[in-house]
Amino acid sequence: HLMPNGAVPGEPVKKDENSRRGNWGNQIEFVLTSVGYAVGLGNVWRFPYLCYRNGGGAFMLPYFIMLVFCGIPLFFLELSFGQFASLGCLGVWKISPMFKVFVLVGFGVGYGMMVVSTYIGIYYNVVICIAFYYFFMSMTNLLPWTYCNNPWNTADCTGVVGSGRHLNASLANATTTLVAGVSEVVNRTKRTSPSEEYWKHYVLNISDDIGNFGEVRLPILGCLAVSWCVVFLCLIRGVKSSGKVVYFTATFPYVVLTILFIRGITLDGAINGIKYYLTPQWQKVLDAKVWGDAASQIFYSLGCAWGGLITMASYNKFHNNCFRDSIIISITNCATSVYAGFVIFSILGFMAHHLNVPVSEVADHGPGLAFVAYPEALTLLPISPLWSLLFFFMLILLGLGTQFCLLETLVTAIVDEIGTDWIIRNKTIITLVVAIAGFLLGVPLTTRAGIYWLLLMDNYAASFSLVIISCIMCICIMYIYGHRNYFKDVEMMLGFPPPLFFKVCWRFISPLIISFILIFTVIQYKPITYNDYVYPGWSLAIGFAMALSSVICIPIYALYKISRSPGATFRERLKNACRSHPKWGPALQEHRTGRYAPMASEDTVEARPLKEKEELKEELKEEEKEKERKDEISLTIQGSNGSTNTHNNPNPSA
């Protein structure tokens, strides 16, 4: 049986199984890092909003169905893919001695994942830096977004907290009108909260157009530098250092969530907020949009097709049970989303009760929830700076957990692709260079027009392109590489074949659901807006260009590879470009058994793609060898039957 650290009894004990690349210190570090990667800001600021908008408790049904049939299978597929080859999202596509065209398509998919991770890494850290800014601004006796008596406030501002001597008759009238459910005072038609004005007029000092950048907001720029420094220092030794940091960053958000939950449910009106969050509206289950939202939320929340899952799994030991890990991490991610909904809506229910308005009038999602609605609700609590500090510290930790993996994905892809001894020894320098580049590319997002660009990247750079990449990955592995080959690979790695349910999902159900998500995304598409601002056509063109830039990597790489290959005709170039990579398979020689066992000299291996008849003979021989070793493998890597291991015995039948 497999030991807890992923090693096989009888193998020499080594600190790192893969001494050249390194491994996680233990499997807890991998699980915590993956939980930190999957559980991000979207779990707090998107899922609760989707849930109440799509039928409350009734939304849970399609949500968990999509988790079972799409989320967990895709998660397991990416983890097993990266763990088997011990390579990042780019190098892992050196696949298939038998299905060579996979290399041509796969490397394009790998580059596409890198482009997506680059886009997300740039704007995600800007969101984290704004959370840093709010965290620092909460270190005060009075939260600066409590009252309407600040230089940045307008005449339309109406606070939820009485502002003492600054509360004039106009504001009193506005409050009375708000409570009555009507927002019409003087020329005002909508209440503007102090937290919203603090966000728009002070933190962002937002411009009137996406093309009007204005000056850089220096406080935000400083916080962006702090955020990138924290990310770099935590990854200074790769997974060795980040694996220790996640003991805190992946677990403490749950402590904060629990504290906020306990505080929230003790408030007046909290039950109304939770009822609004969970009360099922079963008629909405028949709405296709609800199912589309559920599938999309599962897909994006788990981080599929970003390249991070493949990268994190590549640092596992070869025989680690990634099947168990995928189930644990996926369920933890979804349970966190549901739990966060209680935390958010208990506080929003209290705020709605205080204002005597429906919960729907104070509910929001995205930055509007994190930096406007929830901070405003916190001003109603005693010792409000303490709760604000806890909330924004939780957002920072949730964001950093994802950002660690995004940066490590890019660095690992670069190091694996170049692969020289120097670059492996100096991986820290590569991490520093990537971090500096990420900081510089994030500077435009700290200008007065930065929020427009941030939302543009969020809506286009990591939307339907992820779905296309994931769909191509499923097709490549299951139908080009071959499902039977991949099932054998997983069995060789784990000691047992993938369960029948996962085989069916990988081949049929998950690709169908991914296709449904893509169709749903296209049908439901609406041009992006921010409050009342409508994005101009040229900015939408840039958004689509960002979305296509990751997908276009696939055909561009294929054409590049063909053009660089020798040959007089296109057919010869294509044939040479499709040569297999002889190093595909387990990274360590001790794990290269069965059809991956050394069969011939390097010269023969290089010549094989040009001799198809000999290749077929060699494949038949390898299959025969694999059958002969079947009994030996089953004894070497036992499943969960607890039988005695005989790895050290050269004769298994003895």
DOMIZA-217336 format. One record per residue (C-alpha): x, y, z. Coordinates in steps of 0.5 Angstrom, whole numbers, m for minus. Layout:
DOMIZA-217336
<site u="X" v="Y" w="Z"/>
...
end
This chain:
DOMIZA-217336
<site u="0" v="0" w="0"/>
<site u="2" v="7" w="m1"/>
<site u="5" v="11" w="5"/>
<site u="2" v="18" w="7"/>
<site u="7" v="22" w="4"/>
<site u="6" v="18" w="m3"/>
<site u="12" v="14" w="m2"/>
<site u="12" v="6" w="m4"/>
<site u="14" v="2" w="2"/>
<site u="21" v="m1" w="0"/>
<site u="24" v="5" w="m4"/>
<site u="30" v="9" w="m1"/>
<site u="27" v="14" w="3"/>
<site u="29" v="21" w="0"/>
<site u="28" v="28" w="2"/>
<site u="26" v="30" w="m5"/>
<site u="23" v="24" w="m10"/>
<site u="25" v="29" w="m16"/>
<site u="32" v="32" w="m13"/>
<site u="32" v="36" w="m19"/>
<site u="26" v="39" w="m19"/>
<site u="24" v="39" w="m12"/>
<site u="17" v="36" w="m9"/>
<site u="12" v="39" w="m3"/>
<site u="15" v="38" w="4"/>
<site u="9" v="33" w="5"/>
<site u="2" v="32" w="2"/>
<site u="m1" v="37" w="7"/>
<site u="2" v="43" w="4"/>
<site u="0" v="41" w="m3"/>
<site u="m7" v="40" w="m1"/>
<site u="m7" v="47" w="3"/>
<site u="m4" v="50" w="m3"/>
<site u="m9" v="47" w="m8"/>
<site u="m15" v="50" w="m3"/>
<site u="m12" v="57" w="m3"/>
<site u="m11" v="57" w="m10"/>
<site u="m19" v="54" w="m11"/>
<site u="m22" v="58" w="m6"/>
<site u="m21" v="65" w="m8"/>
<site u="m25" v="72" w="m8"/>
<site u="m30" v="69" w="m12"/>
<site u="m32" v="65" w="m7"/>
<site u="m34" v="71" w="m2"/>
<site u="m36" v="76" w="m7"/>
<site u="m39" v="72" w="m13"/>
<site u="m43" v="65" w="m11"/>
<site u="m47" v="68" w="m5"/>
<site u="m50" v="73" w="m10"/>
<site u="m51" v="68" w="m16"/>
<site u="m55" v="64" w="m10"/>
<site u="m60" v="69" w="m8"/>
<site u="m61" v="71" w="m16"/>
<site u="m62" v="64" w="m18"/>
<site u="m67" v="61" w="m13"/>
<site u="m63" v="61" w="m7"/>
<site u="m63" v="54" w="m4"/>
<site u="m66" v="51" w="m11"/>
<site u="m59" v="54" w="m14"/>
<site u="m55" v="49" w="m10"/>
<site u="m58" v="43" w="m14"/>
<site u="m56" v="45" w="m20"/>
<site u="m49" v="47" w="m17"/>
<site u="m48" v="41" w="m14"/>
<site u="m50" v="37" w="m20"/>
<site u="m45" v="41" w="m24"/>
<site u="m40" v="40" w="m18"/>
<site u="m40" v="32" w="m19"/>
<site u="m41" v="31" w="m26"/>
<site u="m36" v="37" w="m29"/>
<site u="m32" v="40" w="m23"/>
<site u="m29" v="34" w="m19"/>
<site u="m27" v="30" w="m26"/>
<site u="m24" v="36" w="m29"/>
<site u="m20" v="37" w="m23"/>
<site u="m18" v="30" w="m22"/>
<site u="m16" v="30" w="m30"/>
<site u="m11" v="36" w="m29"/>
<site u="m8" v="34" w="m22"/>
<site u="m7" v="27" w="m25"/>
<site u="m4" v="30" w="m32"/>
<site u="1" v="34" w="m28"/>
<site u="3" v="29" w="m23"/>
<site u="4" v="24" w="m28"/>
<site u="9" v="27" w="m32"/>
<site u="12" v="32" w="m26"/>
<site u="12" v="38" w="m31"/>
<site u="8" v="45" w="m31"/>
<site u="3" v="47" w="m36"/>
<site u="8" v="48" w="m42"/>
<site u="12" v="42" w="m41"/>
<site u="7" v="37" w="m39"/>
<site u="5" v="37" w="m47"/>
<site u="11" v="33" w="m49"/>
<site u="6" v="27" w="m49"/>
<site u="5" v="21" w="m53"/>
<site u="10" v="16" w="m57"/>
<site u="4" v="14" w="m61"/>
<site u="m1" v="20" w="m62"/>
<site u="4" v="25" w="m64"/>
<site u="0" v="30" w="m67"/>
<site u="m2" v="31" w="m59"/>
<site u="5" v="35" w="m58"/>
<site u="3" v="40" w="m64"/>
<site u="m4" v="42" w="m61"/>
<site u="m2" v="41" w="m54"/>
<site u="4" v="46" w="m53"/>
<site u="m1" v="51" w="m56"/>
<site u="m6" v="49" w="m50"/>
<site u="0" v="50" w="m45"/>
<site u="2" v="57" w="m48"/>
<site u="m6" v="59" w="m48"/>
<site u="m6" v="57" w="m40"/>
<site u="1" v="61" w="m39"/>
<site u="m3" v="67" w="m43"/>
<site u="m9" v="66" w="m39"/>
<site u="m5" v="66" w="m32"/>
<site u="m1" v="72" w="m34"/>
<site u="m7" v="76" w="m35"/>
<site u="m11" v="74" w="m29"/>
<site u="m4" v="75" w="m25"/>
<site u="m4" v="82" w="m27"/>
<site u="m11" v="84" w="m25"/>
<site u="m12" v="80" w="m19"/>
<site u="m6" v="83" w="m15"/>
<site u="m9" v="90" w="m16"/>
<site u="m15" v="87" w="m13"/>
<site u="m11" v="85" w="m7"/>
<site u="m7" v="91" w="m7"/>
<site u="m14" v="95" w="m6"/>
<site u="m16" v="90" w="0"/>
<site u="m9" v="92" w="3"/>
<site u="m11" v="99" w="2"/>
<site u="m17" v="98" w="6"/>
<site u="m14" v="94" w="11"/>
<site u="m9" v="100" w="12"/>
<site u="m14" v="105" w="12"/>
<site u="m18" v="101" w="18"/>
<site u="m13" v="102" w="23"/>
<site u="m16" v="108" w="26"/>
<site u="m22" v="109" w="31"/>
<site u="m27" v="111" w="26"/>
<site u="m27" v="108" w="19"/>
<site u="m27" v="114" w="14"/>
<site u="m33" v="111" w="10"/>
<site u="m38" v="112" w="16"/>
<site u="m40" v="119" w="15"/>
<site u="m42" v="124" w="9"/>
<site u="m38" v="130" w="12"/>
<site u="m31" v="129" w="8"/>
<site u="m28" v="133" w="3"/>
<site u="m30" v="128" w="m2"/>
<site u="m37" v="127" w="m1"/>
<site u="m42" v="130" w="m5"/>
<site u="m49" v="133" w="m3"/>
<site u="m52" v="126" w="m5"/>
<site u="m49" v="122" w="0"/>
<site u="m53" v="119" w="5"/>
<site u="m50" v="115" w="11"/>
<site u="m53" v="110" w="15"/>
<site u="m50" v="112" w="21"/>
<site u="m52" v="119" w="25"/>
<site u="m47" v="124" w="24"/>
<site u="m48" v="128" w="30"/>
<site u="m47" v="135" w="29"/>
<site u="m46" v="134" w="21"/>
<site u="m53" v="131" w="20"/>
<site u="m57" v="137" w="17"/>
<site u="m64" v="137" w="15"/>
<site u="m63" v="135" w="8"/>
<site u="m59" v="129" w="10"/>
<site u="m65" v="128" w="15"/>
<site u="m70" v="128" w="10"/>
<site u="m66" v="124" w="5"/>
<site u="m66" v="118" w="11"/>
<site u="m73" v="119" w="12"/>
<site u="m75" v="118" w="5"/>
<site u="m70" v="112" w="4"/>
<site u="m73" v="109" w="10"/>
<site u="m80" v="110" w="6"/>
<site u="m77" v="106" w="0"/>
<site u="m77" v="112" w="m4"/>
<site u="m71" v="116" w="m6"/>
<site u="m73" v="123" w="m9"/>
<site u="m70" v="129" w="m5"/>
<site u="m69" v="135" w="m8"/>
<site u="m66" v="133" w="m15"/>
<site u="m63" v="126" w="m12"/>
<site u="m66" v="120" w="m15"/>
<site u="m62" v="115" w="m12"/>
<site u="m58" v="114" w="m5"/>
<site u="m51" v="115" w="m5"/>
<site u="m48" v="112" w="1"/>
<site u="m41" v="114" w="4"/>
<site u="m38" v="108" w="3"/>
<site u="m39" v="108" w="m5"/>
<site u="m37" v="115" w="m5"/>
<site u="m31" v="114" w="m1"/>
<site u="m29" v="108" w="m6"/>
<site u="m31" v="112" w="m13"/>
<site u="m28" v="119" w="m11"/>
<site u="m23" v="118" w="m6"/>
<site u="m20" v="111" w="m7"/>
<site u="m20" v="110" w="m14"/>
<site u="m22" v="118" w="m16"/>
<site u="m25" v="115" w="m22"/>
<site u="m25" v="118" w="m29"/>
<site u="m30" v="119" w="m33"/>
<site u="m28" v="115" w="m39"/>
<site u="m23" v="108" w="m40"/>
<site u="m19" v="112" w="m44"/>
<site u="m18" v="118" w="m39"/>
<site u="m12" v="115" w="m35"/>
<site u="m11" v="121" w="m31"/>
<site u="m5" v="120" w="m26"/>
<site u="m3" v="114" w="m22"/>
<site u="m6" v="113" w="m15"/>
<site u="0" v="113" w="m11"/>
<site u="m3" v="110" w="m5"/>
<site u="m6" v="104" w="m9"/>
<site u="1" v="104" w="m13"/>
<site u="5" v="103" w="m6"/>
<site u="0" v="98" w="m4"/>
<site u="1" v="94" w="m11"/>
<site u="9" v="94" w="m9"/>
<site u="7" v="91" w="m2"/>
<site u="3" v="86" w="m5"/>
<site u="8" v="84" w="m11"/>
<site u="13" v="84" w="m5"/>
<site u="9" v="79" w="m1"/>
<site u="8" v="74" w="m7"/>
<site u="15" v="74" w="m9"/>
<site u="18" v="73" w="m2"/>
<site u="13" v="67" w="0"/>
<site u="15" v="64" w="m7"/>
<site u="23" v="66" w="m6"/>
<site u="24" v="58" w="m6"/>
<site u="19" v="56" w="m10"/>
<site u="14" v="51" w="m7"/>
<site u="19" v="50" w="m1"/>
<site u="17" v="57" w="2"/>
<site u="10" v="57" w="m1"/>
<site u="8" v="51" w="2"/>
<site u="10" v="53" w="9"/>
<site u="6" v="60" w="8"/>
<site u="0" v="56" w="6"/>
<site u="m1" v="53" w="13"/>
<site u="m3" v="60" w="15"/>
<site u="m6" v="63" w="9"/>
<site u="m10" v="58" w="7"/>
<site u="m13" v="56" w="14"/>
<site u="m14" v="63" w="17"/>
<site u="m19" v="66" w="13"/>
<site u="m24" v="60" w="16"/>
<site u="m22" v="63" w="23"/>
<site u="m24" v="70" w="20"/>
<site u="m30" v="67" w="17"/>
<site u="m32" v="64" w="23"/>
<site u="m31" v="70" w="27"/>
<site u="m35" v="74" w="22"/>
<site u="m41" v="69" w="22"/>
<site u="m42" v="68" w="30"/>
<site u="m42" v="76" w="30"/>
<site u="m47" v="76" w="24"/>
<site u="m52" v="71" w="26"/>
<site u="m53" v="75" w="33"/>
<site u="m55" v="81" w="30"/>
<site u="m62" v="84" w="29"/>
<site u="m65" v="82" w="22"/>
<site u="m59" v="77" w="20"/>
<site u="m64" v="71" w="20"/>
<site u="m68" v="75" w="14"/>
<site u="m62" v="76" w="10"/>
<site u="m60" v="68" w="11"/>
<site u="m67" v="67" w="9"/>
<site u="m66" v="71" w="3"/>
<site u="m60" v="67" w="1"/>
<site u="m63" v="60" w="2"/>
<site u="m70" v="60" w="1"/>
<site u="m71" v="56" w="m5"/>
<site u="m75" v="58" w="m11"/>
<site u="m76" v="51" w="m14"/>
<site u="m79" v="54" w="m21"/>
<site u="m72" v="57" w="m23"/>
<site u="m69" v="50" w="m23"/>
<site u="m73" v="50" w="m30"/>
<site u="m69" v="56" w="m32"/>
<site u="m63" v="54" w="m37"/>
<site u="m60" v="61" w="m34"/>
<site u="m59" v="58" w="m27"/>
<site u="m56" v="52" w="m30"/>
<site u="m51" v="56" w="m34"/>
<site u="m49" v="60" w="m28"/>
<site u="m48" v="54" w="m24"/>
<site u="m44" v="51" w="m29"/>
<site u="m40" v="57" w="m30"/>
<site u="m39" v="58" w="m23"/>
<site u="m36" v="51" w="m21"/>
<site u="m32" v="52" w="m27"/>
<site u="m29" v="58" w="m26"/>
<site u="m28" v="57" w="m18"/>
<site u="m24" v="51" w="m19"/>
<site u="m19" v="54" w="m23"/>
<site u="m20" v="49" w="m29"/>
<site u="m15" v="51" w="m35"/>
<site u="m11" v="56" w="m32"/>
<site u="m5" v="52" w="m31"/>
<site u="m5" v="52" w="m24"/>
<site u="m7" v="45" w="m22"/>
<site u="m3" v="42" w="m27"/>
<site u="3" v="46" w="m24"/>
<site u="2" v="45" w="m17"/>
<site u="1" v="37" w="m18"/>
<site u="7" v="37" w="m22"/>
<site u="11" v="38" w="m15"/>
<site u="7" v="31" w="m12"/>
<site u="11" v="25" w="m11"/>
<site u="9" v="20" w="m17"/>
<site u="5" v="15" w="m13"/>
<site u="1" v="21" w="m9"/>
<site u="m6" v="19" w="m9"/>
<site u="m9" v="25" w="m13"/>
<site u="m16" v="22" w="m14"/>
<site u="m17" v="23" w="m6"/>
<site u="m14" v="30" w="m6"/>
<site u="m18" v="32" w="m12"/>
<site u="m25" v="30" w="m8"/>
<site u="m22" v="34" w="m2"/>
<site u="m20" v="40" w="m5"/>
<site u="m27" v="41" w="m10"/>
<site u="m31" v="39" w="m4"/>
<site u="m28" v="44" w="1"/>
<site u="m28" v="50" w="m5"/>
<site u="m36" v="49" w="m6"/>
<site u="m37" v="48" w="2"/>
<site u="m33" v="55" w="3"/>
<site u="m37" v="58" w="m2"/>
<site u="m44" v="56" w="2"/>
<site u="m41" v="58" w="8"/>
<site u="m39" v="65" w="6"/>
<site u="m46" v="66" w="4"/>
<site u="m48" v="66" w="11"/>
<site u="m43" v="71" w="13"/>
<site u="m44" v="76" w="8"/>
<site u="m52" v="75" w="8"/>
<site u="m52" v="75" w="16"/>
<site u="m49" v="82" w="16"/>
<site u="m53" v="85" w="9"/>
<site u="m59" v="82" w="13"/>
<site u="m58" v="86" w="19"/>
<site u="m56" v="93" w="15"/>
<site u="m63" v="92" w="11"/>
<site u="m66" v="91" w="18"/>
<site u="m63" v="98" w="20"/>
<site u="m65" v="101" w="14"/>
<site u="m72" v="98" w="13"/>
<site u="m71" v="96" w="6"/>
<site u="m71" v="89" w="2"/>
<site u="m65" v="85" w="3"/>
<site u="m64" v="86" w="m5"/>
<site u="m63" v="93" w="m5"/>
<site u="m57" v="92" w="m1"/>
<site u="m54" v="86" w="m4"/>
<site u="m49" v="86" w="m9"/>
<site u="m43" v="82" w="m12"/>
<site u="m36" v="83" w="m14"/>
<site u="m32" v="90" w="m12"/>
<site u="m39" v="93" w="m10"/>
<site u="m40" v="88" w="m5"/>
<site u="m32" v="87" w="m2"/>
<site u="m31" v="95" w="m2"/>
<site u="m38" v="98" w="m2"/>
<site u="m44" v="94" w="1"/>
<site u="m40" v="90" w="6"/>
<site u="m36" v="96" w="9"/>
<site u="m42" v="100" w="10"/>
<site u="m45" v="95" w="14"/>
<site u="m39" v="94" w="18"/>
<site u="m40" v="101" w="20"/>
<site u="m46" v="99" w="24"/>
<site u="m43" v="95" w="28"/>
<site u="m39" v="97" w="35"/>
<site u="m32" v="97" w="34"/>
<site u="m33" v="97" w="27"/>
<site u="m25" v="98" w="25"/>
<site u="m24" v="91" w="28"/>
<site u="m29" v="88" w="24"/>
<site u="m26" v="91" w="18"/>
<site u="m19" v="89" w="19"/>
<site u="m21" v="82" w="20"/>
<site u="m25" v="82" w="13"/>
<site u="m20" v="86" w="9"/>
<site u="m15" v="81" w="12"/>
<site u="m19" v="75" w="10"/>
<site u="m20" v="78" w="3"/>
<site u="m12" v="79" w="3"/>
<site u="m11" v="72" w="5"/>
<site u="m16" v="69" w="0"/>
<site u="m13" v="73" w="m6"/>
<site u="m6" v="71" w="m4"/>
<site u="m7" v="64" w="m4"/>
<site u="m9" v="64" w="m11"/>
<site u="m4" v="69" w="m13"/>
<site u="2" v="64" w="m11"/>
<site u="0" v="59" w="m16"/>
<site u="m1" v="64" w="m21"/>
<site u="6" v="66" w="m21"/>
<site u="9" v="59" w="m19"/>
<site u="5" v="57" w="m26"/>
<site u="9" v="62" w="m30"/>
<site u="15" v="61" w="m27"/>
<site u="15" v="53" w="m27"/>
<site u="13" v="54" w="m34"/>
<site u="19" v="58" w="m36"/>
<site u="24" v="54" w="m32"/>
<site u="21" v="47" w="m35"/>
<site u="21" v="49" w="m42"/>
<site u="29" v="52" w="m42"/>
<site u="31" v="46" w="m37"/>
<site u="38" v="48" w="m36"/>
<site u="42" v="47" w="m30"/>
<site u="43" v="54" w="m29"/>
<site u="36" v="56" w="m30"/>
<site u="34" v="51" w="m25"/>
<site u="39" v="53" w="m20"/>
<site u="37" v="61" w="m21"/>
<site u="30" v="60" w="m21"/>
<site u="29" v="65" w="m15"/>
<site u="32" v="70" w="m21"/>
<site u="26" v="68" w="m26"/>
<site u="21" v="69" w="m20"/>
<site u="24" v="76" w="m19"/>
<site u="24" v="78" w="m26"/>
<site u="16" v="75" w="m27"/>
<site u="14" v="79" w="m21"/>
<site u="17" v="86" w="m23"/>
<site u="14" v="85" w="m30"/>
<site u="7" v="83" w="m27"/>
<site u="8" v="90" w="m22"/>
<site u="10" v="94" w="m28"/>
<site u="4" v="91" w="m32"/>
<site u="m1" v="93" w="m27"/>
<site u="1" v="100" w="m26"/>
<site u="m4" v="102" w="m31"/>
<site u="m9" v="99" w="m27"/>
<site u="m7" v="104" w="m21"/>
<site u="m9" v="110" w="m25"/>
<site u="m16" v="114" w="m25"/>
<site u="m19" v="109" w="m31"/>
<site u="m16" v="103" w="m27"/>
<site u="m22" v="100" w="m25"/>
<site u="m25" v="100" w="m32"/>
<site u="m19" v="96" w="m35"/>
<site u="m19" v="91" w="m29"/>
<site u="m26" v="90" w="m30"/>
<site u="m25" v="89" w="m38"/>
<site u="m19" v="84" w="m36"/>
<site u="m24" v="80" w="m31"/>
<site u="m30" v="80" w="m36"/>
<site u="m26" v="78" w="m43"/>
<site u="m19" v="75" w="m41"/>
<site u="m21" v="70" w="m37"/>
<site u="m28" v="68" w="m40"/>
<site u="m30" v="64" w="m46"/>
<site u="m22" v="62" w="m47"/>
<site u="m22" v="58" w="m41"/>
<site u="m28" v="54" w="m43"/>
<site u="m25" v="53" w="m50"/>
<site u="m18" v="51" w="m47"/>
<site u="m21" v="46" w="m42"/>
<site u="m25" v="43" w="m48"/>
<site u="m19" v="42" w="m53"/>
<site u="m15" v="39" w="m47"/>
<site u="m21" v="34" w="m45"/>
<site u="m21" v="32" w="m53"/>
<site u="m13" v="32" w="m53"/>
<site u="m13" v="27" w="m48"/>
<site u="m19" v="23" w="m49"/>
<site u="m19" v="22" w="m56"/>
<site u="m12" v="24" w="m59"/>
<site u="m8" v="21" w="m54"/>
<site u="m13" v="16" w="m52"/>
<site u="m17" v="14" w="m46"/>
<site u="m14" v="7" w="m46"/>
<site u="m7" v="10" w="m45"/>
<site u="m9" v="15" w="m40"/>
<site u="m13" v="10" w="m36"/>
<site u="m7" v="6" w="m36"/>
<site u="m2" v="12" w="m34"/>
<site u="m7" v="13" w="m28"/>
<site u="m7" v="6" w="m26"/>
<site u="1" v="6" w="m26"/>
<site u="1" v="12" w="m22"/>
<site u="m4" v="11" w="m17"/>
<site u="m4" v="3" w="m17"/>
<site u="m12" v="3" w="m19"/>
<site u="m15" v="5" w="m25"/>
<site u="m20" v="11" w="m25"/>
<site u="m27" v="9" w="m23"/>
<site u="m32" v="8" w="m28"/>
<site u="m36" v="14" w="m27"/>
<site u="m30" v="19" w="m28"/>
<site u="m28" v="15" w="m34"/>
<site u="m35" v="16" w="m37"/>
<site u="m35" v="24" w="m35"/>
<site u="m28" v="25" w="m38"/>
<site u="m30" v="22" w="m45"/>
<site u="m37" v="24" w="m45"/>
<site u="m41" v="28" w="m40"/>
<site u="m35" v="33" w="m38"/>
<site u="m34" v="35" w="m45"/>
<site u="m41" v="36" w="m46"/>
<site u="m42" v="41" w="m40"/>
<site u="m36" v="45" w="m42"/>
<site u="m39" v="46" w="m49"/>
<site u="m46" v="48" w="m46"/>
<site u="m42" v="53" w="m42"/>
<site u="m39" v="56" w="m48"/>
<site u="m46" v="56" w="m52"/>
<site u="m49" v="59" w="m45"/>
<site u="m43" v="64" w="m45"/>
<site u="m44" v="66" w="m52"/>
<site u="m52" v="67" w="m52"/>
<site u="m52" v="70" w="m45"/>
<site u="m46" v="75" w="m48"/>
<site u="m48" v="83" w="m46"/>
<site u="m43" v="88" w="m47"/>
<site u="m39" v="90" w="m41"/>
<site u="m42" v="96" w="m37"/>
<site u="m40" v="99" w="m30"/>
<site u="m45" v="102" w="m26"/>
<site u="m48" v="107" w="m31"/>
<site u="m42" v="107" w="m36"/>
<site u="m42" v="104" w="m42"/>
<site u="m36" v="101" w="m45"/>
<site u="m34" v="104" w="m52"/>
<site u="m33" v="100" w="m58"/>
<site u="m25" v="100" w="m58"/>
<site u="m25" v="98" w="m51"/>
<site u="m29" v="92" w="m53"/>
<site u="m25" v="90" w="m59"/>
<site u="m19" v="90" w="m54"/>
<site u="m23" v="85" w="m49"/>
<site u="m24" v="80" w="m55"/>
<site u="m17" v="81" w="m57"/>
<site u="m15" v="79" w="m50"/>
<site u="m20" v="73" w="m50"/>
<site u="m17" v="71" w="m57"/>
<site u="m10" v="72" w="m55"/>
<site u="m10" v="65" w="m51"/>
<site u="m14" v="61" w="m56"/>
<site u="m10" v="63" w="m62"/>
<site u="m4" v="60" w="m59"/>
<site u="m6" v="53" w="m61"/>
<site u="m6" v="54" w="m68"/>
<site u="0" v="59" w="m68"/>
<site u="4" v="54" w="m65"/>
<site u="2" v="49" w="m70"/>
<site u="4" v="53" w="m76"/>
<site u="10" v="55" w="m72"/>
<site u="13" v="48" w="m71"/>
<site u="11" v="46" w="m78"/>
<site u="15" v="52" w="m81"/>
<site u="21" v="50" w="m77"/>
<site u="21" v="43" w="m79"/>
<site u="25" v="40" w="m85"/>
<site u="22" v="38" w="m91"/>
<site u="21" v="40" w="m98"/>
<site u="13" v="39" w="m98"/>
<site u="8" v="41" w="m93"/>
<site u="6" v="34" w="m92"/>
<site u="14" v="32" w="m90"/>
<site u="14" v="38" w="m85"/>
<site u="8" v="36" w="m82"/>
<site u="10" v="29" w="m81"/>
<site u="17" v="32" w="m78"/>
<site u="13" v="37" w="m74"/>
<site u="9" v="31" w="m71"/>
<site u="15" v="27" w="m68"/>
<site u="14" v="25" w="m61"/>
<site u="18" v="27" w="m55"/>
<site u="22" v="21" w="m53"/>
<site u="22" v="24" w="m46"/>
<site u="14" v="23" w="m45"/>
<site u="12" v="19" w="m39"/>
<site u="14" v="19" w="m31"/>
<site u="20" v="24" w="m30"/>
<site u="24" v="19" w="m26"/>
<site u="27" v="13" w="m29"/>
<site u="25" v="8" w="m23"/>
<site u="18" v="10" w="m25"/>
<site u="18" v="8" w="m32"/>
<site u="16" v="1" w="m32"/>
<site u="11" v="m2" w="m37"/>
<site u="11" v="1" w="m44"/>
<site u="15" v="7" w="m41"/>
<site u="21" v="2" w="m40"/>
<site u="27" v="3" w="m44"/>
<site u="27" v="m1" w="m50"/>
<site u="32" v="2" w="m55"/>
<site u="38" v="6" w="m56"/>
<site u="37" v="14" w="m57"/>
<site u="38" v="13" w="m64"/>
<site u="33" v="8" w="m65"/>
<site u="28" v="12" w="m61"/>
<site u="30" v="18" w="m66"/>
<site u="29" v="14" w="m72"/>
<site u="22" v="11" w="m70"/>
<site u="18" v="16" w="m72"/>
<site u="20" v="15" w="m79"/>
<site u="19" v="8" w="m79"/>
<site u="12" v="7" w="m78"/>
<site u="12" v="m1" w="m79"/>
<site u="18" v="m2" w="m74"/>
<site u="14" v="3" w="m69"/>
<site u="8" v="m1" w="m70"/>
<site u="12" v="m8" w="m68"/>
<site u="15" v="m4" w="m62"/>
<site u="9" v="m2" w="m60"/>
<site u="6" v="m9" w="m60"/>
<site u="12" v="m11" w="m56"/>
<site u="11" v="m6" w="m51"/>
<site u="4" v="m8" w="m50"/>
<site u="7" v="m15" w="m49"/>
<site u="12" v="m13" w="m44"/>
<site u="7" v="m9" w="m40"/>
<site u="2" v="m15" w="m40"/>
<site u="8" v="m19" w="m37"/>
<site u="9" v="m14" w="m32"/>
<site u="2" v="m13" w="m30"/>
<site u="3" v="m18" w="m24"/>
<site u="9" v="m15" w="m22"/>
<site u="6" v="m8" w="m22"/>
<site u="0" v="m10" w="m18"/>
<site u="5" v="m13" w="m12"/>
<site u="9" v="m6" w="m13"/>
<site u="4" v="m1" w="m12"/>
<site u="m2" v="m4" w="m8"/>
<site u="m9" v="m1" w="m7"/>
<site u="m13" v="m1" w="m1"/>
<site u="m13" v="m8" w="0"/>
<site u="m8" v="m8" w="5"/>
<site u="m4" v="m14" w="2"/>
<site u="4" v="m15" w="4"/>
<site u="8" v="m11" w="m1"/>
<site u="14" v="m15" w="m4"/>
<site u="17" v="m9" w="m8"/>
<site u="24" v="m11" w="m6"/>
<site u="24" v="m18" w="m8"/>
<site u="26" v="m19" w="m15"/>
<site u="22" v="m25" w="m16"/>
<site u="14" v="m23" w="m14"/>
<site u="12" v="m30" w="m14"/>
<site u="17" v="m33" w="m10"/>
end
